């Protein structure tokens, strides 16, 4: 039988959690809808670049199915490779670990951000020496090794996303926290554009010979191994800069910035964080939100997954297919900036509900 003191302590933590959630909801309602750039320029630039780096592995991963289709792999093998996209869908499962375990000396977010980004850099450098072998292993791609390699890369990128999302909440002023998602969508879109559209276009000999060269050559300007090597170095440089030159707020500083807070917020253990996650999931509004998010893209699933591969199979050059995304990129960058004034207020899902009515 649990002691009374333990029960009181648990009730105390629950009250603190409910107090913090109520406080954040109140701030969201009272937050101004006009974003002030004053004092936030450096933070915005850093968040944008961190999210851009996050988009590079995603863009590269999206380019691999086109390269595999040119090598005439089966749709079963394409489906096997599609497992590499799962980490971003399942990151909620290990997010409480990233949130709970950290070194107070290094900082709550840098504890994970720095080693994970170094690991991404190492993975890219290692993969740059092996990826050509994986793509042409004994005359056909080694799907198992490619899937394992890019799954690991995306797992690390998803973990980096958890850390950056959490850091954005404290790096930006509390009245501007709603705009963290704008940094995410714009930065990740830019990184995806570089990793997918730019890479596929410049890797294609046909595209380079047609638009960039006076004399045709057998290869494009970029190779997958060279692209991986370049961004592996960029990850190392950026991570070293963040480690030594960007200071993270301490827990005491974060607490002191909250009006009406007593400055004694308790950290949750891993088990307490998972219990809180389960408690949140049991809320009716959260359950309905999960149902909506899991079903809203069903109507587009076949088109998104198969249409591009079918076009490549029918002879459309993969560079031309990648260029179809170019007109969408400005919209993906500009629209979040435009609608952020509506998603930063007390009804952040209203735009989504109006766009995809249920």
C-alpha positions as CSV (number, residue, x, y, z in Angstrom):
1,X,0.0,0.0,0.0
2,X,1.4,3.4,-1.0
3,X,2.3,5.8,1.7
4,X,0.3,8.9,2.2
5,X,3.4,11.1,1.7
6,X,3.9,9.6,-1.8
7,X,0.3,10.2,-2.7
8,X,0.5,13.8,-1.6
9,X,3.7,14.3,-3.5
10,X,2.1,12.9,-6.7
11,X,-0.9,15.1,-6.2
12,X,1.4,18.0,-5.8
13,X,3.1,17.3,-9.1
14,X,-0.2,16.9,-10.9
15,X,-1.3,20.3,-9.5
16,X,1.9,21.9,-10.8
17,X,1.4,20.3,-14.2
18,X,-2.2,21.6,-14.4
19,X,-1.1,25.0,-13.2
20,X,1.5,25.2,-16.0
21,X,-0.9,24.0,-18.7
22,X,-3.5,26.6,-17.5
23,X,-0.8,29.3,-17.5
24,X,0.3,28.5,-21.0
25,X,-3.3,28.5,-22.3
26,X,-3.8,31.9,-20.7
27,X,-0.7,33.2,-22.3
28,X,-1.8,31.9,-25.7
29,X,-5.1,33.8,-25.4
30,X,-3.4,37.0,-24.3
31,X,-0.5,36.8,-26.7
32,X,-0.4,39.5,-29.4
33,X,-1.0,38.4,-32.9
34,X,1.6,40.7,-34.3
35,X,5.1,39.2,-34.2
36,X,7.9,41.5,-33.0
37,X,11.4,40.7,-34.4
38,X,13.1,42.9,-31.8
39,X,15.8,40.9,-30.1
40,X,14.8,37.6,-31.9
41,X,16.8,37.9,-35.1
42,X,19.7,35.6,-34.1
43,X,17.4,33.1,-32.5
44,X,15.1,32.9,-35.5
45,X,18.2,32.5,-37.8
46,X,19.5,29.7,-35.7
47,X,16.2,27.9,-35.5
48,X,15.7,28.2,-39.2
49,X,19.1,26.7,-39.9
50,X,18.7,23.9,-37.5
51,X,15.3,23.0,-39.1
52,X,17.0,23.4,-42.5
53,X,19.6,20.8,-41.5
54,X,16.8,18.5,-40.4
55,X,15.2,18.7,-43.8
56,X,18.3,17.6,-45.6
57,X,18.1,13.9,-44.6
58,X,14.3,14.0,-45.4
59,X,15.0,15.3,-48.9
60,X,17.7,12.8,-49.6
61,X,15.5,10.0,-48.3
62,X,12.7,11.1,-50.7
63,X,15.2,11.1,-53.6
64,X,16.3,7.5,-53.1
65,X,13.0,5.8,-54.4
66,X,13.5,7.7,-57.7
67,X,17.0,6.3,-58.0
68,X,15.8,2.8,-57.0
69,X,13.0,3.0,-59.7
70,X,15.7,3.8,-62.3
71,X,17.3,0.5,-61.3
72,X,14.1,-1.4,-61.8
73,X,13.4,-2.5,-58.2
74,X,10.0,-4.1,-57.4
75,X,7.2,-2.2,-55.6
76,X,7.7,-4.7,-52.7
77,X,11.2,-3.4,-52.3
78,X,10.0,0.2,-52.6
79,X,7.5,-0.6,-49.8
80,X,10.3,-2.0,-47.7
81,X,12.4,1.1,-48.1
82,X,9.4,3.3,-47.2
83,X,9.9,2.1,-43.6
84,X,12.7,4.8,-43.3
85,X,10.0,7.5,-43.0
86,X,8.5,5.9,-39.8
87,X,10.8,7.6,-37.2
88,X,9.2,11.0,-37.8
89,X,5.7,9.5,-37.3
90,X,6.7,7.6,-34.1
91,X,9.0,10.1,-32.4
92,X,6.4,10.6,-29.7
93,X,7.4,7.2,-28.3
94,X,10.9,8.4,-27.2
95,X,10.2,12.1,-26.9
96,X,9.7,11.7,-23.1
97,X,13.2,10.3,-22.8
98,X,14.7,13.3,-24.6
99,X,12.6,15.6,-22.4
100,X,13.5,14.0,-19.1
101,X,17.2,12.9,-19.3
102,X,19.7,15.7,-19.6
103,X,22.8,17.3,-18.1
104,X,22.1,20.5,-16.3
105,X,25.7,21.6,-16.9
106,X,25.4,21.2,-20.7
107,X,21.7,22.3,-21.0
108,X,18.4,20.5,-21.3
109,X,18.3,20.6,-25.2
110,X,22.0,20.7,-26.0
111,X,22.4,17.5,-24.1
112,X,20.6,15.8,-27.0
113,X,21.1,18.2,-29.9
114,X,24.9,18.2,-29.9
115,X,25.6,14.5,-29.8
116,X,22.7,13.7,-32.1
117,X,23.9,16.2,-34.7
118,X,27.4,14.9,-34.4
119,X,26.1,11.3,-35.0
120,X,24.2,12.6,-38.1
121,X,27.4,14.0,-39.4
122,X,29.3,10.8,-38.7
123,X,26.5,8.7,-40.4
124,X,26.6,11.0,-43.5
125,X,30.3,10.8,-43.8
126,X,30.3,7.0,-43.3
127,X,27.4,6.6,-45.8
128,X,29.2,8.7,-48.4
129,X,31.9,6.0,-48.6
130,X,29.4,3.1,-48.9
131,X,26.2,4.4,-50.6
132,X,27.4,3.7,-54.1
133,X,28.1,0.1,-53.2
134,X,24.6,-0.2,-51.6
135,X,22.9,1.2,-54.8
136,X,24.8,-1.1,-57.1
137,X,25.5,-4.2,-55.0
138,X,26.2,-7.0,-57.4
139,X,24.2,-5.3,-60.2
140,X,21.1,-4.5,-58.0
141,X,20.5,-2.2,-55.0
142,X,20.9,-3.7,-51.5
143,X,17.5,-2.7,-50.2
144,X,18.2,-4.0,-46.7
145,X,21.3,-2.0,-46.1
146,X,19.9,1.1,-47.7
147,X,16.8,0.9,-45.5
148,X,18.9,0.4,-42.4
149,X,21.2,3.3,-43.2
150,X,18.5,5.8,-44.0
151,X,16.2,4.6,-41.2
152,X,19.1,5.4,-38.8
153,X,19.6,8.8,-40.4
154,X,16.0,9.6,-40.1
155,X,15.8,8.3,-36.5
156,X,18.6,10.7,-35.6
157,X,17.0,13.6,-37.4
158,X,13.7,12.9,-35.6
159,X,15.5,13.0,-32.3
160,X,17.1,16.3,-33.3
161,X,13.6,17.5,-34.2
162,X,12.4,16.7,-30.6
163,X,15.3,18.6,-29.1
164,X,14.9,21.7,-31.4
165,X,11.2,21.8,-30.9
166,X,11.7,21.9,-27.2
167,X,14.5,24.5,-27.4
168,X,12.4,26.7,-29.6
169,X,9.8,27.0,-26.7
170,X,12.4,28.6,-24.4
171,X,14.7,30.3,-27.0
172,X,11.9,32.5,-28.3
173,X,10.1,35.0,-26.2
174,X,7.0,33.5,-24.7
175,X,4.7,35.8,-26.8
176,X,6.4,34.5,-30.0
177,X,6.4,30.8,-29.1
178,X,3.5,30.2,-31.6
179,X,5.9,31.2,-34.4
180,X,8.2,28.3,-33.7
181,X,6.1,26.2,-36.0
182,X,6.8,28.8,-38.8
183,X,10.5,28.3,-38.3
184,X,9.9,24.6,-38.5
185,X,7.9,24.6,-41.6
186,X,9.9,27.1,-43.5
187,X,13.3,25.7,-42.5
188,X,12.4,22.1,-43.0
189,X,10.8,23.0,-46.5
190,X,14.0,24.7,-47.5
191,X,16.2,21.8,-46.3
192,X,13.9,19.3,-48.1
193,X,14.1,21.4,-51.3
194,X,17.9,21.3,-51.1
195,X,18.0,17.6,-50.3
196,X,15.4,16.5,-52.9
197,X,14.9,19.0,-55.8
198,X,18.4,20.5,-55.9
199,X,20.1,17.2,-55.5
200,X,18.0,15.2,-58.0
201,X,18.3,18.0,-60.6
202,X,22.0,18.5,-60.3
203,X,22.7,14.7,-60.0
204,X,21.0,14.2,-63.4
205,X,23.3,14.3,-66.4
206,X,20.4,15.1,-68.7
207,X,19.4,18.1,-66.7
208,X,23.0,19.4,-66.3
209,X,23.7,18.9,-70.0
210,X,20.5,20.6,-71.1
211,X,20.6,23.6,-68.8
212,X,24.0,24.1,-67.4
213,X,26.7,22.8,-69.8
214,X,27.8,23.7,-73.3
215,X,29.5,20.3,-73.7
216,X,27.6,17.2,-72.6
217,X,29.2,14.9,-70.0
218,X,28.1,11.4,-68.8
219,X,27.5,12.5,-65.1
220,X,25.7,15.3,-63.3
221,X,27.4,18.0,-61.2
222,X,26.5,16.2,-58.0
223,X,26.9,12.7,-56.7
224,X,25.0,11.1,-53.8
225,X,28.3,10.3,-52.0
226,X,29.6,13.8,-52.5
227,X,26.4,15.4,-51.3
228,X,26.4,13.3,-48.2
229,X,30.0,14.2,-47.5
230,X,29.4,17.9,-47.9
231,X,26.4,18.0,-45.5
232,X,28.2,15.7,-43.1
233,X,30.9,18.4,-42.8
234,X,28.2,21.1,-42.4
235,X,26.6,19.2,-39.6
236,X,30.0,19.0,-37.8
237,X,30.7,22.8,-38.2
238,X,27.1,23.8,-37.1
239,X,27.1,21.5,-34.1
240,X,30.5,22.8,-32.9
241,X,29.3,26.4,-33.3
242,X,26.1,25.7,-31.3
243,X,28.0,23.8,-28.6
244,X,30.5,26.6,-27.9
245,X,28.8,29.8,-28.8
246,X,25.0,29.4,-28.1
247,X,24.1,29.5,-24.5
248,X,20.9,27.8,-23.3
249,X,18.7,29.2,-20.5
250,X,18.9,27.3,-17.3
251,X,15.8,25.9,-15.6
252,X,15.9,28.7,-13.1
253,X,16.0,31.3,-15.8
254,X,13.1,29.7,-17.6
255,X,11.1,29.7,-14.4
256,X,11.9,33.3,-13.5
257,X,10.6,34.5,-16.8
258,X,7.1,33.2,-16.0
259,X,4.9,35.9,-14.3
260,X,3.3,34.5,-11.2
261,X,5.5,31.4,-11.1
262,X,7.1,30.6,-7.8
263,X,10.3,29.4,-9.6
264,X,10.2,26.0,-8.1
265,X,8.9,23.9,-11.0
266,X,9.7,20.2,-10.5
267,X,11.3,18.1,-13.2
268,X,9.5,14.9,-14.1
269,X,11.2,11.5,-14.3
270,X,10.9,9.4,-17.4
271,X,8.0,7.3,-15.9
272,X,6.2,10.5,-14.7
273,X,6.5,12.0,-18.2
274,X,5.1,8.8,-19.8
275,X,2.2,8.9,-17.3
276,X,1.6,12.6,-18.1
277,X,1.6,11.7,-21.8
278,X,-1.0,8.9,-21.2
279,X,-3.1,11.3,-19.1
280,X,-3.0,13.9,-22.0
281,X,-3.9,11.2,-24.5
282,X,-7.0,10.3,-22.5
283,X,-8.4,13.8,-22.9
284,X,-11.4,13.6,-25.4
285,X,-10.1,16.5,-27.4
286,X,-6.7,14.9,-27.9
287,X,-8.3,11.6,-29.0
288,X,-10.4,13.4,-31.6
289,X,-7.3,15.3,-32.8
290,X,-5.4,12.0,-33.2
291,X,-8.2,10.5,-35.2
292,X,-8.3,13.5,-37.5
293,X,-4.5,13.6,-38.0
294,X,-4.4,9.9,-38.7
295,X,-7.1,10.0,-41.3
296,X,-6.9,13.4,-43.0
297,X,-4.4,12.2,-45.7
298,X,-6.0,8.9,-46.6
299,X,-7.5,10.4,-49.7
300,X,-4.0,11.4,-51.0
301,X,-2.1,8.3,-49.9
302,X,-2.2,6.4,-53.3
303,X,-1.4,9.5,-55.3
304,X,1.5,10.5,-53.0
305,X,3.0,7.1,-52.7
306,X,2.7,5.7,-56.3
307,X,2.3,8.4,-58.8
308,X,5.9,9.6,-58.9
309,X,7.2,6.0,-59.2
310,X,4.8,5.3,-62.0
311,X,5.9,8.4,-63.9
312,X,9.6,7.3,-63.6
313,X,8.6,3.8,-64.7
314,X,6.9,5.3,-67.8
315,X,10.1,7.1,-68.8
316,X,9.8,10.6,-67.2
317,X,13.3,11.7,-66.1
318,X,13.5,11.9,-62.3
319,X,15.0,15.5,-62.6
320,X,11.9,16.7,-64.4
321,X,9.8,15.0,-61.8
322,X,11.7,16.7,-59.0
323,X,11.3,20.1,-60.7
324,X,7.5,19.7,-60.5
325,X,7.9,20.5,-56.8
326,X,9.6,23.9,-57.5
327,X,6.4,25.9,-58.0
328,X,5.1,24.5,-54.6
329,X,8.2,25.5,-52.6
330,X,7.4,29.3,-52.6
331,X,3.9,28.5,-51.4
332,X,5.2,26.1,-48.7
333,X,7.5,28.9,-47.4
334,X,5.1,31.9,-47.8
335,X,1.9,30.3,-46.6
336,X,3.2,29.5,-43.1
337,X,4.4,33.1,-42.8
338,X,1.0,34.3,-43.9
339,X,-1.2,32.1,-41.8
340,X,1.0,32.1,-38.6
341,X,-1.0,35.1,-37.4
342,X,-4.0,32.8,-37.2
343,X,-2.3,29.7,-35.8
344,X,-0.5,31.6,-32.9
345,X,-3.8,32.6,-31.2
346,X,-6.2,30.7,-29.0
347,X,-7.6,28.6,-31.9
348,X,-4.6,27.3,-33.7
349,X,-6.4,24.4,-35.5
350,X,-9.2,26.6,-37.0
351,X,-7.3,27.1,-40.3
352,X,-6.8,23.3,-40.6
353,X,-10.5,22.6,-39.9
354,X,-11.6,25.1,-42.5
355,X,-9.2,23.8,-45.1
356,X,-10.0,20.1,-44.5
357,X,-13.6,20.0,-43.1
358,X,-14.8,16.8,-41.3
